[in-house]
Amino acid sequence: MPITAPYRSSQRVYFDDLDALNILHNVRYVLFMERARGELFQALGFRWEDDLAHNPDKFHVVAAHEIEYLAPVRGEGELIVELQPKKLGTSSFVLGAKVVALHGTEVFAKGTTRLVRLDPSTFKPCPWSERFRKAITPLLEKT
């Protein structure tokens, strides 16, 4: 089945994700966004366990996370992380994310992650592969 944007990932909130007020701890939002990104890359055929010859794009780092908390997630249950690729540069990639209610339209948080692809020999920024570009470009936000 083809991948469409926004990519939607169901995430489970457990008791240990909650703070003393029974509210999802702030750092868990980023964790859920990261897990959803891993699922997206996997769905696009970029498997972490593949070697660099097959998946050179796995050699990347997070250059920035930005997040805005809009409403608290209260208690255990399911939520959805929606990912929207926003910009694909030469060596950088910006991915938007929303943490939303499983049913309904409530948005709990929104943010972006900026990734930078690195050359494994020099650890300097280098271009994303053509394979990665072909997979991500159709998903990019239309502006």
Secondary structure, DSSP 8 states (H G I E B T S, - for coil): ----SSEEEEEEE-GGGB-TTSBB-HHHHHHHHHHHHHHHHHHTT--TTS-TTT-GGG-EEEEEEEEEE-S--BSSEEEEEEEEEEEE-SSEEEEEEEEEESSSS-EEEEEEEEEEEB-TTT-SB----HHHHHHHGGGS---
